[in-house]
Amino acid sequence: MAKAKDLKDYYVNLLADTLSANEQMLERVEQLEKIATNAKLRDMLGKTQQRMPQHNDKLREILYRHEGKVAKEHCKGMEGIAAEAKEHAIKLKTDDDNVRDAAIIHAMQQMSHYGIAGYGTAAAFADAIGEAEDARMLRRDLKEIFGADDYLTPIAESGVNEAAAEAVGA
């Protein structure tokens, strides 16, 4: 169990947890990209893989600046969400590529929303403790995460979900 004597300690713990969540998510995104069939979805997953290491580097930079090291943390929340992504998308037994793509979108949105909560809270804590540069860095990455999430909904609503639903009752 993490200890925190004040909000700054809790903030640093949250950053370490967010870094762990990102590392776990990146592993799943790599697996999801391999099985995605929708071109826009595959492209988005590839771009996510390219951006996440940069996000992780920023988290490491902030952690190092505050702690002089990057403490190892294991995010149990993302562990569960990543396990769900594996079970419900990667291991999904279906012959319908559209159903699998819909499951991938669902998994990505769950993982992204977890990241949005972590980054948003960390940015708010950074503001509260007077770490304006941290808040700026975190909000820049948060904007990218929101953008990725916003990109997924139209993919689902303008094609994948409808195509997956065509087989219903067939």
FENFENTA-V398155 format. One record per helix or strand of 2 or more residues. SS is the DSSP state (~ for helix, > for strand). FROM is the first residue (numbers start at 1). TO is the last residue. If there is no record, write none. Layout:
ss:SS from:FROM to:TO
ss:SS from:FROM to:TO
This chain:
ss:~ from:7 to:35
ss:~ from:39 to:67
ss:~ from:76 to:90
ss:~ from:97 to:128
ss:~ from:132 to:165
